[in-house]
């Protein structure tokens, strides 16, 4: 059965610094008492390394996350 989320948090990323992104995620993962998911979306960043994300979420015992990546920047739409 699919879990019903009370909150979906969308984090838009573009050429984001890993440390800044970790601070953003830290502020999300401390939330308690709600069912939530995190959706990270990257809009064709030139510099990106998201290889650390699975370990980050594993360390925080979080399974409800997705990373969506555009191969190129779509600009303002």
Secondary structure, 3 states (H helix, E strand, C coil): CCCCCCEEEEEEECCCCHHHHHHHHHHHHCCCCCCEEEEEEEECCCCCCCCCHHHHHHHCCCCCEEEEEECCCCCCC
